Every structure is written in C-alpha cells, then in structure tokens.
Amino acid sequence: MKEEKKKKGGCLKWASIIIGILILFGACNAAFSDGGEDTSNTDGSDAGMTETATEETTEEVTEESAEEDTEEETTEEVTEESAEEDTEEVTTEEVTEESAEEDTEEVTTEEVTTEEVTKESADEKENNDVPREWTSALRSAENYSDMLHMSKAGIYDQLTSEYGDAFPEDAAQYAIDNIEVDWEQNALKSAENYSDTMSMSKAGIYDQLTSENGEQFLPEEAQYAVDNMEADWNENALNKAKTYQDTMEMSHSAIYDQLISDYGEKFTPEQAQYAIDNLE
C-alpha cells in the first residue's frame, strides 16, 4: 500500500511539473507574440508617416515648380509685351519721320512749283512786253544753233542779211542777247562736220571756223574745237589725196604739195607723206 501511494505521489508531482512548464511556455509565447505585433504596428506607423511626409514633400516641390513655371510664363509675357511696346514705339517714330519727310517734300514741291509759276508768269509778262518780231528772231536763232551749230556772229549775220531772214538789227540783237547756247560745243560740232564730210586738216578746220567768210567763231572757241575733236588726220590726208587723184588726175608730187600748202589743205608733211605712200 505504501508503495502504491508512493508511486501515485510521484506521478502527480511530475504531472504538476509538466503542466507548470507548459503554462510557462505558453506565457512566453504569448509575450513574444505581443512584442512582434507592437513592432509590426510601429514599423507600419513609421512607414505610413514616411509615405505621408514624402507625399507632402512631393506636393510642395510640385507647387514650387508650378509657381516657377508661372513666374517664367509671366516673365515671358512681360517681355513680349515690352517688345511689342518697343515695336509700337519704333513704328510710331518711323511713321512720324515718314510724315515729316512727306510734309517736307510737299513743302519743297510747293516752293518749287511756286517758283516755277512765278518764273513762268514773269517770262509771260516779259514776253508780252517784247515785240512779236523780236521773239520770232529768237526762235529763228535757236533753230540755226540747234540745226547748223552756227556761231554767235554767224547767226546775227544770217538774221540780218537781206539774203537771209532780214530781221531788223534790234530784233537780231535781242535774239543774240537772249539765246542760251554753249558756243564752244557749237564750234566742236561744226569742226567734226568739216572733218567727216570734207576730210579737212586740223589747221584748215581752225581757219574755217575763225574766218570772216566762214563760221566766224572766236579764236578760243575754234581752238577748243580742234583740241577736243576726234579725227584721224592721216586718213583725212589720204582721203583728200584720193579726191585730187580721181578728179584732177594730179601726180603724186603735185598732190603732196597741195596737201602741205598754206594756200591749200595745210596738212603736216608727215600726214601728206602717209597719204602719198598709201595711194594706189
């Protein structure tokens, strides 16, 4: 009996120990479970707070970027407006300058027109005071100058000659005094005509221009003409030699003498010799 009681008491003891161990082990598991949940919750809270902070920072950056874009757009708009204002100012200045120029041109044109009208009126008044015969003499003198390139003295003689226009001397003098002519140019054109049509020498043309029985130009007008005319004097001498040969059947020696004679053509010896050397 005592052994049976002893065995039962030992079993109960071990059973109590095992149960205590199981209870302790369960308590430890429960403690560890609560600690894991708290840590998870803490981590979750921290993560949530971090995400919220990140979102807020992103929103702030986005707002700042938007503000900067707005400022840039505003600056661009201001710059464009300023450029447009500058353009408008420049355009206004150009328009003002153009208007000023147009006004100046109009004023200048009006002044010129007024001067022309005044001059025409004065001319008409003067013409009304001039005898009709005098104005006719002036127009005739202008025709002689333009068509025949005559000298001042030559025109006067032609106007007063009984074999010419037979104007009174006062009418002819009025014409000579009021005609507008470059007499040197008339002398030059007359000299060129003598060279082209008659193959005359330089000295022969000068004498013809100044002769009282010729053109009656002044010596300085004739000198201007022979100094400025374009002529091949050798060819003129040759053409004149051929004329003597064809029309007068003259010898080369006689032609040479005629070409250089002071009473003949007045070519230089070199020009005359060129002509003789090139005759057929």
C-alpha positions in Angstrom: 0.0 0.0 0.0 2.7 2.3 0.9 4.5 1.6 -2.4 1.3 2.3 -4.4 0.8 5.6 -2.6 4.4 6.4 -3.2 4.0 5.8 -6.9 0.9 7.8 -7.1 2.5 10.8 -5.3 5.5 10.7 -7.7 3.2 10.7 -10.8 1.3 13.7 -9.5 4.4 15.6 -8.9 5.7 15.0 -12.4 2.4 15.9 -13.8 2.4 19.2 -11.9 5.9 20.0 -13.2 4.9 19.3 -16.8 1.8 21.4 -16.5 3.8 24.2 -15.0 6.3 24.0 -17.8 3.5 24.1 -20.4 1.9 27.1 -18.8 5.2 28.9 -18.6 5.9 28.1 -22.2 2.5 29.4 -23.3 3.0 32.6 -21.4 6.4 33.1 -23.1 4.8 32.5 -26.5 2.1 35.0 -25.7 4.6 37.6 -24.6 6.6 37.1 -27.8 3.5 37.4 -29.9 2.5 40.7 -28.3 6.1 42.1 -28.9 6.0 41.2 -32.6 2.7 42.8 -33.1 3.8 46.0 -31.4 6.9 46.1 -33.6 4.9 45.5 -36.7 2.5 48.2 -35.7 5.3 50.6 -35.0 7.0 49.8 -38.3 3.7 50.2 -40.1 3.1 53.5 -38.4 6.6 54.7 -39.2 6.2 53.6 -42.8 2.9 55.4 -43.1 4.3 58.6 -41.6 7.3 58.4 -44.0 5.0 57.9 -47.0 2.8 60.9 -45.8 5.9 63.1 -45.4 7.2 62.0 -48.9 3.8 62.9 -50.4 3.8 66.2 -48.7 7.3 67.0 -49.9 6.4 66.0 -53.4 3.4 68.2 -53.3 5.5 71.1 -52.1 8.0 70.5 -54.9 5.3 70.3 -57.4 3.7 73.5 -56.1 7.1 75.3 -56.2 7.7 74.0 -59.8 4.3 75.2 -60.8 5.0 78.6 -59.2 8.3 78.8 -61.0 6.6 77.9 -64.4 4.0 80.6 -63.7 6.7 83.1 -62.9 8.5 82.2 -66.2 5.3 82.5 -68.2 4.6 85.8 -66.5 8.2 87.0 -67.3 7.8 85.9 -70.9 4.5 87.7 -71.2 6.0 90.8 -69.8 9.0 90.5 -72.1 6.7 90.0 -75.1 4.6 93.0 -74.0 7.7 95.1 -73.6 8.9 94.0 -77.1 5.5 94.9 -78.6 5.6 98.3 -76.9 9.1 98.9 -78.2 8.0 97.8 -81.7 5.0 100.1 -81.5 7.3 103.0 -80.4 9.7 102.3 -83.3 6.8 102.1 -85.7 5.3 105.3 -84.4 8.7 107.0 -84.8 9.0 105.7 -88.4 5.6 106.9 -89.2 6.3 110.2 -87.7 9.6 110.5 -89.7 7.8 109.5 -92.9 5.1 112.0 -92.2 7.8 114.7 -91.6 9.6 113.7 -94.8 6.3 113.8 -96.8 5.5 117.2 -95.3 9.0 118.4 -96.2 8.6 117.1 -99.7 5.2 118.6 -100.1 6.6 122.0 -98.9 9.6 121.7 -101.2 7.4 120.7 -104.1 5.1 123.6 -103.3 8.0 126.0 -103.1 9.4 124.7 -106.4 6.0 124.9 -108.1 5.5 128.4 -106.7 8.9 129.5 -108.0 8.2 127.9 -111.4 4.8 129.5 -111.7 6.4 132.9 -110.6 9.1 132.5 -113.2 6.7 131.5 -115.9 4.5 134.4 -115.0 7.5 136.8 -115.2 8.5 135.3 -118.5 5.0 135.6 -119.9 4.8 139.2 -118.7 8.2 139.9 -120.2 7.2 138.2 -123.5 4.0 140.2 -123.5 6.2 143.3 -123.4 8.5 142.1 -126.2 7.5 142.7 -129.8 6.4 139.7 -131.7 9.1 140.2 -134.3 11.8 140.0 -131.7 10.6 136.7 -130.3 10.4 135.4 -133.9 14.1 136.3 -134.3 14.9 134.5 -131.1 13.2 131.3 -132.3 15.0 131.5 -135.7 18.3 132.0 -133.9 17.7 128.9 -131.8 16.9 126.9 -134.9 20.2 128.0 -136.6 22.1 127.0 -133.4 20.4 123.6 -133.0 20.5 122.5 -136.6 23.6 124.2 -138.1 25.7 124.7 -135.0 26.5 128.3 -136.1 28.5 130.9 -134.2 27.0 134.0 -132.5 28.3 136.3 -135.2 27.2 133.9 -138.0 23.7 133.7 -136.6 23.5 137.5 -136.3 24.6 137.9 -139.9 22.1 135.3 -141.1 19.3 137.0 -139.1 20.0 140.5 -140.6 21.1 139.5 -144.1 18.8 140.6 -146.9 19.5 137.2 -148.4 18.7 135.5 -145.1 16.0 136.3 -142.6 16.2 140.1 -143.0 15.2 140.9 -139.4 15.8 144.4 -138.1 19.1 144.8 -136.2 17.3 145.4 -132.9 15.4 142.1 -133.3 18.5 140.2 -134.2 20.4 141.7 -131.2 17.6 140.7 -128.9 17.8 137.2 -130.2 21.6 137.0 -129.7 21.4 138.5 -126.2 18.7 136.1 -125.1 19.7 132.8 -126.8 21.1 130.2 -124.5 24.0 128.4 -126.3 27.3 126.7 -125.5 29.3 128.3 -128.3 32.3 126.0 -127.7 30.1 123.0 -128.3 28.8 124.6 -131.5 32.3 125.1 -132.7 33.2 121.5 -131.8 30.2 120.1 -133.7 30.9 122.3 -136.7 34.6 121.1 -136.7 33.6 117.5 -136.6 31.2 118.1 -139.5 34.1 119.6 -141.6 36.3 116.6 -140.8 33.6 114.0 -141.6 32.3 115.5 -144.8 35.3 117.3 -146.3 38.3 115.4 -144.8 40.0 118.7 -143.8 43.2 119.1 -141.8 43.4 120.4 -138.3 44.8 123.8 -139.4 42.3 124.0 -142.3 39.4 123.5 -139.9 40.7 126.1 -137.5 41.0 128.6 -140.3 37.5 127.8 -141.5 36.0 128.2 -138.0 37.6 131.6 -137.4 37.3 133.0 -140.9 35.1 136.1 -141.5 34.0 134.3 -144.7 33.5 131.1 -142.8 32.0 130.3 -139.4 33.1 133.4 -137.5 33.8 131.6 -134.2 36.0 133.3 -131.7 39.7 132.0 -131.7 39.3 130.4 -128.3 36.1 128.6 -129.4 37.8 127.3 -132.5 40.9 126.2 -130.5 38.6 124.3 -128.1 37.1 122.6 -131.0 40.3 121.4 -132.7 41.8 120.4 -129.3 38.8 118.2 -128.4 37.6 116.7 -131.6 38.3 113.1 -132.6 39.8 112.7 -136.1 42.4 110.5 -137.9 44.4 113.2 -139.6 46.4 110.7 -141.7 43.2 109.2 -143.0 41.8 112.7 -143.8 45.0 113.5 -145.8 44.7 110.2 -147.7 41.0 110.8 -148.5 41.9 114.3 -149.7 44.7 112.9 -151.9 42.4 110.4 -153.4 40.0 113.2 -154.3 42.7 115.1 -156.1 43.9 112.0 -157.9 40.4 111.0 -159.0 39.0 114.4 -160.0 42.1 116.3 -161.2 44.5 113.5 -162.4 47.3 115.1 -160.4 50.7 113.5 -159.9 51.9 112.2 -156.5 54.3 115.1 -156.2 51.7 117.7 -157.1 49.2 116.1 -154.7 51.9 116.2 -151.9 52.5 119.9 -152.5 48.8 120.7 -152.4 48.3 118.8 -149.2 51.0 120.7 -147.3 50.5 124.2 -148.9 49.5 127.1 -146.7 47.1 128.1 -149.6 45.9 124.5 -149.9 45.0 121.8 -147.3 47.6 122.6 -144.6 48.3 119.0 -143.6 51.6 118.3 -141.9 54.4 116.8 -144.0 54.1 113.5 -142.2 50.4 113.3 -142.9 50.9 114.2 -146.5 53.6 111.6 -146.9 51.3 109.0 -145.3 48.7 109.9 -148.0 51.2 109.6 -150.9 52.5 106.3 -149.6 49.1 104.8 -149.5 47.7 106.0 -152.8 47.1 103.3 -155.4 
